[in-house]
Amino acid sequence: MNIFTSPLENRKGKLFFDGVAASELAEKYDTPLYVISENRVRDNYRRVKTALCAAYPKVDIHYAAKANTNIAVLKILESAGCSLDAVSPGEVATALRTGFTPQRILFTGTSVRNDELKALVDFGVEINLDATTQLERLLKITVPQSVSFRINPAIGAGHHSHVVTAGKESKFGIWENDAPAAYARAKEAGVKRFGIHMHIGAGILEPKPFAMALDKLLSVAADVRKKTGIEFEFIDMGGGLGVPYKPSENELDLKLFADTVLEPFKKNLAKYGLGQPTLYLELGRYLICDACVLLTRVNTIKITPHRKFAGTDAGFNTLIRPLLYNSYHHILATEKLNNSYAGIYDITGPICESGDLLAKERPMPVLEEGDLLAVMDAGAYGFSMSSPYNSRPRAMEILVRDGQCAIVRDRETLEDMLCKQHLPEWL
């Protein structure tokens, strides 16, 4: 990973993000602060869409909204022509408010309640079913025009066991042997149009697992077609394209991905007689991850006989990925980019838990209280997984573009956290 690519710049040792100084943003808006680059979001979408469509023109990118549901992010991608993948009725409602039409939204949920199914029907979005029982419950509400099932291809991958979404131990999808009967039931009920879906995991930097799983999915689709006569309008290979969090990691080669995954895909479509369906990809991390940094201020330097600690105002309430997935996020001292790395620090947060670490044994320049740090690649599952744990308000979000900046989410207040609580009359 080249740290100083657009939108990141090193200007005489100081960090700028899409034309705005990190120090200026922190001074104006306080910390912790999520800063999102509009240009980078647009560039990420344009780059992957162009590369994949060059190999197979009928590619439809769906933004996996769970990565970051800020309405400004959704509006940027909607205006760029992206479709959307939602995992809750709340994400669907949010997407509709930002301009996505129902036809551009695919819902893929698990353990879906009946009232949620009813809400999705009322929204008019395409529903991707995760279990055969969901179909039966859906049919009691309506006979949809279109149905897709999520298939477990028995091939899983990902950067951590918590994000592997296929295989023998996965809760997601229906098993391949159950697929023909599920589609036959939908057809018998009067469903007219069909898709098929899979998702194998997240944070995958090699194309081979995708190629293997997609080949398996096409073989399942061919079996369904043979036994039911169904023609598939779309094949959804899910998402999971990884990004390089560490400076030593290389970006996913999109040309290699297209050669390894899409070229066999085209051949297998012909082999199995599946026509030319639209290929869906659900990309969240790939579109938003490196388009956002988290700014946090060092407030405490503590040196013991055993370790050096740099305590900041962002903990796992602000960014939980290091604790939850043991994830690496590169961290820069925003005003000391040209300084040599002279110390090894544990970079900690304000949460009253020993696991509250943004980084452990991290080489850094000499840090002082008041220094501003930038946590890289914070756009995916940063704010969206944050919490008010320890009664600490959630961070503010800022959008930047070509030197401009605007608030896109106000900083949460204590009043915000208390406004939904009530004391019973007997207290």
Secondary structure as UniProt FT lines:
FT   TURN            3..4
FT   TURN            6..7
FT   STRAND          8..11
FT   TURN            12..13
FT   STRAND          14..17
FT   TURN            18..19
FT   STRAND          20..21
FT   HELIX           22..29
FT   STRAND          33..37
FT   HELIX           38..55
FT   STRAND          59..64
FT   HELIX           65..67
FT   HELIX           71..80
FT   STRAND          83..86
FT   HELIX           89..97
FT   TURN            98..99
FT   HELIX           102..104
FT   STRAND          105..108
FT   HELIX           114..123
FT   STRAND          126..129
FT   HELIX           132..139
FT   TURN            140..141
FT   STRAND          146..152
FT   HELIX           161..163
FT   TURN            168..169
FT   STRAND          174..175
FT   HELIX           176..178
FT   HELIX           179..189
FT   STRAND          193..197
FT   HELIX           208..228
FT   STRAND          232..236
FT   TURN            247..248
FT   HELIX           254..257
FT   HELIX           258..262
FT   HELIX           263..272
FT   STRAND          278..283
FT   HELIX           285..288
FT   HELIX           289..291
FT   STRAND          292..303
FT   STRAND          308..312
FT   TURN            316..318
FT   HELIX           321..325
FT   STRAND          331..333
FT   TURN            334..335
FT   TURN            337..338
FT   STRAND          343..348
FT   TURN            354..355
FT   STRAND          357..364
FT   TURN            369..370
FT   STRAND          372..375
FT   HELIX           383..385
FT   HELIX           389..391
FT   STRAND          396..401
FT   TURN            402..403
FT   STRAND          404..409
FT   HELIX           414..418
FT   TURN            419..420
FT   TURN            425..426
//
